[in-house]
C-alpha cells in the first residue's frame, strides 16, 4: 500500500499546472490509504481471482473477463480508427478500461461504456453552433492524452477498490462534460457560479441553466442505474458496506434504509463535486493557478470520497439512541 501510494503520488507530481505539489502529492497518498483498507483489499483480491482464475465473488459473470478485455481492446482500436482519440490516448484508454474490467467486472464496465458514449456524443452535440461561436472542442473533438488521463485515472483507481466510488466519479465526469457541451449551445446566458456575473458561453468556470439541468439529469441517470444494479446484484456494492454503515446495515440485504442512504449519499456527493468543479475552474483554473486536468482529478476524487463521508454521517445519525 505504501509503495502504491508513493508511486501514484509521484505520478501526480509530474502533472503540469499545479498550485503546489506539496498539496497534491500528500492528497493523492491520502486517497490511496483511504481506500486501501480491509474492504478495498478484499474487493481487489476477489476481483483479481475472478479475472485470472475464474473463482471469486462474481464467478457467474454474464460476460467472462477475457471476453470483456477483448471487447475493451476492440473498442479502443475502433475509437482510434474513428479519430475520436489519438494513438497515445487510445493506449491509455485501453489500459484504464482493462483496470475497470478487472476491478468491477461487466457491470462496472457497463457504467464506463455509458460514460464514454454520453461524453462522446455530447461533444458532437450542436457542433455547428459551437464552431460558429468559436468554442468547439479542438482537433474535431478528439480526446487528447490530458483529457483521457484526467477523467480516466481516478475511476480506474477506484474500480480496483471501491465500486461505489467508481460510479460516483464517472457520474461527475459525465455530468461535467454534458453540462459544458449543452451550455455552449444553449441560447441562455452563462454566469460565473461564485460572482454571478454574465459571461460568454464557453468561459472557464461558467454555468448555464440548460447545462446545469442536463448535468444534474446525468447524475440522476447514474444513480438510477446504481439502484437497479443494487437490486439485481445485492452484493455488488458490498465491498463499500463497512465504509458507510460501520455495522448499521448491509448492502447484502439491500434493505430500504440501506438503499435510500446509498442513493442519497451518491447524489449529494456527485452534485457537490459537480458544482465544486465549476468553482474550482472559476477561482483557480481560469487564473492559471492549476491546470484543467488537475481540476478534473480533484472533482473525481472528491465525489468518490465524499459519498462515504455523507453516508457515514447519515448512518451515525440514524443509529443514535432515541432519548427517553
Secondary structure, DSSP 4 states (H G I P E B T S, - for coil): -HHHHHHHHHHHHT-SS-S-HHHHHHHHHHHHHHHSSHHHHHHHHHHHHHHHHS-STTTT-SS-HHHHHHHHHHHHHHHHHTTSB-HHHHHHHHHHHHHHHHHHHHHHHHHHHHHHHHHHHHHHTTHHHHHHHT-SPGGGG-B-HHHHHHHHHHHHHHHTT-HHHHHHHHHHHHHHHHHHHHHHH-SSPEEETTT--EE-TT-TTEEEHHHHHHHHHHHHHHHHHHHHHHHH-TTTTGGGHHHHHTTS--TTTT-HHHHHHHHHHHHHHHHHHHHHHHHHIIIIITTTSS-HHHHHHHHHHHHHHHHHHHHHHHHHHHHSPPP-
